[in-house]
Amino acid sequence: MSPSRLPGCLLLLGALGLSGCVRLGPDFQPPGEAWVERWRSPAIEQASLPAAQPDIREWWRVFDDPALDRLISEADAHNSSLKIAGLQVMEARAQLGIAQSGRYPQLQQASADSFYLKRNQSGGRNPQDSQFWQHSLGFDIGWELDFWGRFSRAIESADAAYFAAEANYEDVLVLLRAQVAETYYALRTTEARLRVARENAEHQRRSFEITERLFRSGESDELDLQQAKTQYLGTLSSLPEFEDQVARTRNALAVLIGRPPGPLPELVEREGLIPLIDRAVLQDVPADLLRRRPDIRAAELNVAAQSALIGVAKTDLYPSLSLLGSIVWSTSSLDGAPDTLDLVGGPSLRWNLFDYGRIDNNVRVQDARLQQLIEVYRDSVRQAAREADDAARGLSKALEREFILREAAISAERSLTLASAQYREGYADFQRVLDAQRALLVQQDSYLVTRNSAVSNLIGLYKALGGGWHSAQPRIDPVSRVQMQQRTDWGDLLDDPTASAAPLPHKDSHDE
């Protein structure tokens, strides 16, 4: 090596050695809440039962309801919100690929030119015209070295954003399965309330017909007739409202599972009381389940992604060093013109010396966004704990109320039997029968509503603890996959390599 080339080679080696060794900006610090480690909820402890089965990832199987199992499977395959979340995962994977391309030369450009030239030379001893073609081929390359971690931080951010998209997909899965179960049991409850209202309306119709016959025969006054008619028509008027609620709830359930609004024939077979489960089956302590909630993991990954963007913004404060090179070959059709081959290469330094605070303020913007996301994470953890505690307490209280109302409904039914017998035998007036009928309808309806409240709180407890986040199905359904592959070359990005839990960035870089 000649002495004249030694400084340039040393500069190149030094640049390559330093490239990627310094990464500006803060390293990711998990924004974990210390209180979560020691958090205890007496309500959850009372409302849960530690057991290995069933798995909380498929918590709805505690109801042992094949119809619900089929509905959730259909929602997993056809729900639009879940499909959109899966497509957002693919978008994040493509964004990660864009960020990873920063590891390689940013400029790789080939060029080819052909020019026709005509020269008119006048004057002198031998004036003449000349015309010829000029051809050239060139290749340019430019590689900005990752001195300050601009590209590695961008990859770190995109990587965290990708796993955040995965966690958001799992969160949609949690919400979807809970919503399907809640809507399904709301439908069952409304059907049961409609059935009870019809049965009571039928009893009241018979009472009305009896009082009508007695009034016409002169054995009863008009007051009994009008009171019986009022109560019967009042109960009858509730039927259209219940029928409307059934139709609306059924339509909502149909849309959730990816069908157009309309009947669900497969649900006609299983009418009856909804199952009542008095405990949630949990495989882990509530604090660990909270941390595993997909929306909590997504919030933490969003913090990680934004933390890396501060480093990206800070790199603008420092000079950028690039290695540039060009190869240009030229030839001409002009007689006697030589072909040329030019090789050009060397370092290039650029530095924004006067930015009038633009870069500093951009760093501050990114830092403010980071702090916002930290607060979002902390609030998400608190809200998750509140939801779990409220659902557990709601389950316990609804079960207490269900027991009381069940006894009250039995007593109301017995009261109606006794009041009707005493009225027929002349020991009681008709008002007692009316009161007993009214009380029976109220108690039976309240019992059904409370039973649904208990089931809803059980579903809410599983949802609050992140149950149902796992799915073995691909993120992209087969129909969408075919459509996307026909439009665009996706390579292997539409495949599913993801694990169930998203890793967080390791603290292996250097602070500024």
C-alpha angles and dihedrals in degrees: 000000000000118000090239091063096046099086092050093049092048090050091050093048091047092050092049090047094052094042110112094001096103120052116185123213133045122312113239114274115192107240092217119164112236094212091064091071093062099028115134128179115198088195092058092045089053094045098044137071120205110230141139096234139092099029113240087228086070098030094150089074089077086079092059089215114147091194091058091047091055093047093052092047090051092048090051090055102040113021111122097213090055091048090052091050089051091051089051087057089055090048090052090050090054091048089052089053089054091052093047091056087071088078090072133059107298094209119052109154133162121195137186125189135182122186131183112214130190120188125193111200115192131178128029126078098299112032111186144158122239131190129183146148124255116204129185138176123195143175123197127191130184127180122184106206116231093238097151101027099261094143099033090051090048089053090048090052095046091047092054090045090053093054089044088057088051090051091048089054090053090047090054087050091053093049094043096053092046091048092050091051093045092048092046093052091042086057091049091048094050090048089052092048089050091050092050091048091051092049092049091045089054091051091048092048090057091049090050091051091049093050089046091055091045091050093050091049091049095244094114136035127244093253092070090048095051094044092051090047092048093051093045094049091045091056091042090054091060092061097076090051092052091046089052091049090051091052094046093047091047090051091050090051092048092053091047091058092046101260130122115258112279145089123335102210095184091065095059092079097062109054120148142079115340114244116265117216116186098195139041114230110226129182097195142030115279094246092059091045090053092053089050093054107121095229091052091051090047091052091051092048090050087056090052092049093049093045089060091050090064088062091049090053093048093056089071088069091066135059120271119223119205133181111224129190138170136186116195126179118189133185135174135203089221111116112256095009110135126229114244134207116192124192115192126176144147147115124298124203123199128179131171099222099171113039098144093230096308095123095041091051092047088055089050091050091053091047092050090051090051092053090049091054091048089056090046089054093049092048091048091055092049092047091049091053090047092050092050094047093046093048093048092049091044090053093052094047094045090052090051091050092045091057092050094045092048089058090044091053091051091050092047091053091050090047091055091051092051095044091050092049093048091047092052090049092047098246096114137032124244093257090075090055091051092049091049092049092049092048092049093054092046094048095045092048093046090049092055093046091050092047089054090047090057092050091045091053091049090053089046091053092053090046093048090053092050098253118169099031096131126086130167093203120104119264090239120051117230095252093052091045092056092047093049094046091051091054101038141018101247096170109199095329092104091061119097113242097150127124125220095256127046117231118229123224115278119237094243102123134085127256121231 
